[in-house]
């Protein structure tokens, strides 16, 4: 009879390639993780239909970090040292990608963040992290997009800022927006904080009321932003809100119940984009999941595709070899646009501005870098 040992050697690990994914499948930002995982699953299925990579099938291992940076770090260590993941995909949220990045570097496993926009994600102080990449633009650009939109398109003169102080993304984006809006002649009449998960924003909003700004800039995540909008209306504030990609979730509309009508946020993609790559992806995604993909689904699909492309081109399936191939990625045709990594491992891409009308996000404009 076969011993336990022969059973193990009958299915050597080298027959498959493990793709690690770290995502917030639960918690306050659960739609980020769920959409991202859906996008990655589609990319893996497609690749396996083409016989995988270098003749090996891909196996996805997703770990839930519950939206916590410390759990993202634990998951990164586990995927790299125990599960021998060939690449790491994730995270969406910058604070969680920042927790993963040193672990990817130390273990020489390439990490691709689909959507983390904070400048520091691909950097270790002044140096570039050799193993960390992202397929999206960064916040100096995203902050500029909405500052210009506010000052030039909307002719706003006075804006109040409400930032999530425990969130690297929110703090960075608030700073970049502020710098650009001032440079364009605008005034920040107030700048106050909240913490993710807060339920009562009335003190901050009451303060804003007395300053009478033209609009509020709230670069947070969808659950908090939706509550902030509702409480602003309850207090009689009529001003619109502006924000960034962190607003993107079907839950934003569910929770805000129309309180965000007239508001705007910057994002990475619009489902109204009529280009065939976008529309084909939407058709595929709808067939698989019965919903229109959000930016996280699109960017996560693209992150996986870019990883597979580099793995195919790499001399061997080792971290250093895949990393080199990633650095050479040029003009990769993603659903979210063309992807070329610059010296700091960032992708330079356009942003779209989404306006909310009758509780539906509508394409407003595209801003090129
Ligand atoms: N850019 C956000 C961050 O860095 C994450 C995000 C991207 C959220 C796109 C929603 C949509 O934290």
Boltz pocket constraint, residues with backbone or C-beta under 6 A from the ligand:
constraints:
  - pocket:
      binder: B
      contacts: [[A, 32], [A, 92], [A, 93], [A, 94], [A, 95], [A, 115], [A, 116], [A, 117], [A, 118], [A, 169], [A, 245], [A, 246], [A, 247], [A, 248], [A, 268], [A, 295], [A, 296]]
      max_distance: 6.0
